[in-house]
Amino acid sequence: MKNFFAIGIVISILFIGCEKKETLSFVNHNIINDTCENCAKVVINTPQAQPESPIATSINQEVDKFIISILNYSEERTTDSLETAIGIFKNDYKKLKERFPEDIIPWEATINGEIAFENEKFTSIKIDSYVFTGGAHGYGSVSYLNFDNATGNIIPSKGLFKDEEAFIDYAEETFRNQEKIKSDANINSTGFMFEDDNFHLPNSIGFNEKGIILIYNPYEISAYADGLTKIEIPFEKANEFIKPEWHEATH
């Protein structure tokens, strides 16, 4: 009888422990700050990790930090507060408008984020942004932030691959095939602008349900008018290069 009682207690403890274990999830976080016709327009819609925990806090802070970097068109000003960054963006436009009331087109910042890939091991967040602060045109870009779900830390590109050099070689082969650049030709022979004529991975590497996405944003390897360049590598091939802990998670 005592054994049954002891087993019951153990089962109850395990059940309670499972009940208390909370799974990381995401909700939409919307900020719409365009309260007047002649003001700078700021619209932000990004995933926010929950429930409240050190892991969720780390993810949310990193997402905010990235958004701040998008809004901060001047390196002279820095802030850790998203609210402050929005205020600076709007106030700078207001000051410029007061000096040149007839010549200034309203500034705009539109930032949309979504979960591009998610499982129990890591989460890849895609951030699509467009910022206009005067001039001939604004600047649009697509970026990815990859998070370790166990820590909430960003996974750097070097942390994704067990052999980054081998992956670079395969990515270059894929790029050349896609852009019709012969294997023995200069990588810039068709008009691209890789530094020192050497292929390199883009600043933005992410995941979707099909595989790895490589995004070269405007000005990174080509002119603004050419838009972004995207390479897609399916998991069937990409898993050869992904580190074991992430490789297992992509199945």
URDASUL-V552667 format. One record per backbone hydrogen bond with DSSP energy under -0.5 kcal/mol. CO is the residue of the C=O (numbers start at 1). NH is the residue of the N-H. E is the energy in kcal/mol with one decimal. If there is no record, write none. Layout:
CO_NH_E / CO_NH_E
//
This chain:
1_5_-2.1 / 2_6_-2.5 / 3_7_-2.6 / 4_8_-2.2 / 5_9_-1.9 / 6_10_-2.2 / 7_11_-2.5 / 8_12_-2.2 / 9_13_-2.5 / 10_14_-2.5 / 11_15_-2.4 / 12_16_-2.6 / 13_17_-2.5 / 14_18_-2.2 / 15_19_-2.2 / 16_20_-2.1 / 17_21_-1.2 / 25_50_-2.5 / 27_48_-3.0 / 28_30_-0.6 / 29_46_-2.2 / 31_33_-0.5 / 31_44_-3.3 / 33_42_-1.1 / 36_39_-1.2 / 40_42_-0.5 / 41_109_-2.5 / 42_33_-3.5 / 43_111_-2.9 / 44_31_-3.2 / 45_113_-3.9 / 46_29_-2.8 / 48_27_-2.2 / 50_25_-2.8 / 53_57_-2.8 / 54_58_-2.1 / 55_59_-2.2 / 56_60_-2.7 / 57_61_-2.5 / 58_62_-2.0 / 59_63_-2.3 / 60_64_-2.5 / 61_65_-2.6 / 62_66_-2.0 / 63_67_-2.2 / 64_68_-2.7 / 65_69_-1.8 / 66_70_-1.4 / 67_71_-2.2 / 68_72_-2.2 / 71_73_-1.8 / 74_77_-1.3 / 80_82_-0.5 / 81_85_-2.3 / 82_86_-2.3 / 83_87_-2.1 / 84_88_-2.6 / 85_89_-2.2 / 86_90_-2.3 / 87_91_-2.6 / 88_92_-2.5 / 89_93_-1.5 / 90_94_-2.2 / 91_95_-2.5 / 92_96_-1.9 / 93_97_-2.7 / 94_98_-1.9 / 95_99_-1.3 / 96_100_-2.2 / 100_103_-0.9 / 100_104_-1.2 / 103_105_-0.6 / 107_41_-2.4 / 108_132_-3.1 / 109_43_-2.8 / 109_111_-0.5 / 110_130_-2.2 / 111_45_-2.8 / 112_128_-3.4 / 114_116_-0.8 / 114_126_-2.7 / 117_124_-3.2 / 121_149_-2.3 / 121_150_-0.5 / 122_119_-1.7 / 123_125_-0.6 / 123_147_-3.2 / 124_116_-2.4 / 124_117_-1.6 / 124_126_-0.5 / 125_145_-2.4 / 126_114_-2.2 / 126_128_-0.5 / 127_129_-0.5 / 127_143_-2.5 / 128_112_-3.0 / 129_141_-2.4 / 130_110_-2.9 / 131_139_-2.7 / 132_108_-2.2 / 134_133_-0.6 / 139_131_-2.2 / 141_129_-2.7 / 143_127_-3.4 / 145_125_-3.1 / 145_147_-0.5 / 146_155_-3.5 / 147_123_-2.0 / 147_149_-0.7 / 148_151_-1.0 / 148_152_-3.4 / 153_148_-2.7 / 154_156_-0.7 / 156_159_-1.4 / 157_160_-1.5 / 157_161_-0.7 / 160_243_-2.7 / 163_167_-1.9 / 164_168_-2.7 / 165_169_-2.2 / 166_170_-2.0 / 167_171_-2.9 / 168_172_-2.5 / 169_173_-2.1 / 170_174_-2.5 / 171_175_-2.8 / 172_176_-2.9 / 173_177_-2.1 / 174_178_-2.5 / 175_179_-2.7 / 176_180_-0.6 / 176_181_-2.7 / 177_180_-0.5 / 180_182_-0.5 / 182_185_-1.6 / 186_189_-2.3 / 188_191_-1.7 / 194_197_-1.9 / 195_198_-1.7 / 203_205_-0.6 / 204_215_-2.5 / 206_213_-2.9 / 210_235_-2.4 / 211_208_-2.3 / 212_233_-2.6 / 213_206_-2.7 / 213_215_-0.5 / 214_216_-0.5 / 214_231_-2.5 / 215_204_-1.0 / 215_217_-0.7 / 216_229_-2.5 / 217_220_-2.2 / 217_221_-0.6 / 221_193_-3.3 / 222_219_-1.8 / 223_226_-1.2 / 224_227_-2.0 / 229_216_-3.1 / 231_214_-2.9 / 232_234_-0.5 / 233_212_-2.6 / 234_237_-1.6 / 234_238_-3.1 / 235_239_-2.4 / 237_240_-1.7 / 238_241_-2.2 / 238_242_-1.5 / 241_162_-2.5 / 241_163_-0.8 / 243_246_-0.9 / 243_247_-3.4 / 244_248_-2.6 / 245_249_-0.6 / 246_250_-0.9 / 247_250_-1.0 / 248_251_-1.0
//
